[in-house]
Amino acid sequence: MRSAFSILALVIVLTIVMLSAKKQMDAMKPRAPAASAAAPGSAAPALPQPEAVGRQVQDLMKQGEQRASGADSQ
């Protein structure tokens, strides 16, 4: 009898863990934007190209170097 209750308790705990994992996995799925969120005929804003982001980072790094070297000379 005691072993039956132990097995039942393990099954209940396993069920709770699996349901919790399922909810977390559902929350991780990307959702499609709602049809009412975007006006008909309008395109979603495009993400920036990785090359453009890289160039912007490089430009900002150069500006930082110039400012740092300008501050050192003053």
GROMACS elastic network, one bead per residue, 0.5 to 0.9 nm:
[ bonds ]
;  ai    aj funct       b0    kb
    1     4     6  0.51169   500
    1     5     6  0.65039   500
    1     6     6  0.87644   500
    2     5     6  0.52773   500
    2     6     6  0.63149   500
    2     7     6  0.87684   500
    3     7     6  0.61475   500
    3     8     6  0.85024   500
    4     7     6  0.51782   500
    4     8     6  0.61057   500
    4     9     6  0.85640   500
    5     9     6  0.60157   500
    5    10     6  0.85373   500
    6     9     6  0.51002   500
    6    10     6  0.62035   500
    6    11     6  0.86579   500
    7    10     6  0.50607   500
    7    11     6  0.62012   500
    7    12     6  0.86648   500
    8    11     6  0.50964   500
    8    12     6  0.62330   500
    8    13     6  0.86588   500
    9    12     6  0.50942   500
    9    13     6  0.61617   500
    9    14     6  0.85103   500
   10    13     6  0.50982   500
   10    14     6  0.59918   500
   10    15     6  0.84912   500
   11    14     6  0.50405   500
   11    15     6  0.60885   500
   11    16     6  0.86665   500
   12    15     6  0.50859   500
   12    16     6  0.62928   500
   12    17     6  0.87106   500
   13    16     6  0.51395   500
   13    17     6  0.62210   500
   13    18     6  0.86072   500
   14    17     6  0.51228   500
   14    18     6  0.60915   500
   14    19     6  0.85891   500
   15    18     6  0.51403   500
   15    19     6  0.61329   500
   15    20     6  0.85550   500
   16    19     6  0.52146   500
   16    20     6  0.61709   500
   16    21     6  0.86430   500
   17    20     6  0.51229   500
   17    21     6  0.61697   500
   17    22     6  0.86150   500
   18    21     6  0.50543   500
   18    22     6  0.61174   500
   18    23     6  0.86903   500
   19    22     6  0.50234   500
   19    23     6  0.62756   500
   19    24     6  0.86954   500
   20    23     6  0.52147   500
   20    24     6  0.63421   500
   20    25     6  0.87110   500
   21    24     6  0.51046   500
   21    25     6  0.61481   500
   21    26     6  0.85960   500
   22    25     6  0.50942   500
   22    26     6  0.61273   500
   22    27     6  0.86180   500
   23    26     6  0.51047   500
   23    27     6  0.62603   500
   23    28     6  0.88202   500
   24    27     6  0.50928   500
   24    28     6  0.64619   500
   25    28     6  0.51103   500
   25    29     6  0.66958   500
   26    29     6  0.54442   500
   26    30     6  0.88216   500
   27    30     6  0.80576   500
   28    31     6  0.89168   500
   31    34     6  0.86664   500
   32    35     6  0.87855   500
   33    36     6  0.84570   500
   33    37     6  0.68481   500
   33    38     6  0.79142   500
   34    37     6  0.52778   500
   34    38     6  0.73039   500
   35    38     6  0.59848   500
   35    39     6  0.78486   500
   35    40     6  0.81512   500
   36    39     6  0.68581   500
   36    40     6  0.84474   500
   38    41     6  0.84112   500
   38    42     6  0.68385   500
   38    43     6  0.80744   500
   38    44     6  0.76831   500
   39    42     6  0.56852   500
   39    43     6  0.85334   500
   40    43     6  0.84974   500
   43    46     6  0.83142   500
   46    49     6  0.88050   500
   47    50     6  0.89310   500
   48    51     6  0.84461   500
   48    52     6  0.67859   500
   48    53     6  0.68708   500
   49    52     6  0.53079   500
   49    53     6  0.64665   500
   49    54     6  0.87813   500
   50    53     6  0.50697   500
   50    54     6  0.61394   500
   50    55     6  0.86646   500
   51    54     6  0.50180   500
   51    55     6  0.62096   500
   51    56     6  0.86088   500
   52    55     6  0.51230   500
   52    56     6  0.61849   500
   52    57     6  0.86513   500
   53    56     6  0.50707   500
   53    57     6  0.62079   500
   53    58     6  0.86481   500
   54    57     6  0.51304   500
   54    58     6  0.62130   500
   54    59     6  0.86486   500
   55    58     6  0.50640   500
   55    59     6  0.61369   500
   55    60     6  0.86012   500
   56    59     6  0.50954   500
   56    60     6  0.61830   500
   56    61     6  0.85860   500
   57    60     6  0.51210   500
   57    61     6  0.61483   500
   57    62     6  0.86828   500
   58    61     6  0.50387   500
   58    62     6  0.62557   500
   58    63     6  0.86790   500
   59    62     6  0.51260   500
   59    63     6  0.62559   500
   59    64     6  0.86610   500
   60    63     6  0.50097   500
   60    64     6  0.61703   500
   60    65     6  0.86437   500
   61    64     6  0.50395   500
   61    65     6  0.62424   500
   61    66     6  0.86677   500
   62    65     6  0.50475   500
   62    66     6  0.61919   500
   62    67     6  0.86396   500
   63    66     6  0.50731   500
   63    67     6  0.61722   500
   63    68     6  0.85433   500
   64    67     6  0.51206   500
   64    68     6  0.60564   500
   64    69     6  0.85369   500
   65    68     6  0.50675   500
   65    69     6  0.60576   500
   65    70     6  0.84130   500
   66    69     6  0.51874   500
   66    70     6  0.59826   500
   66    71     6  0.85368   500
   67    71     6  0.60676   500
   67    72     6  0.86025   500
   68    71     6  0.51274   500
   68    72     6  0.62543   500
   68    73     6  0.88259   500
   69    72     6  0.51062   500
   69    73     6  0.63921   500
   69    74     6  0.89420   500
   70    73     6  0.53667   500
   70    74     6  0.65830   500
   71    74     6  0.54152   500
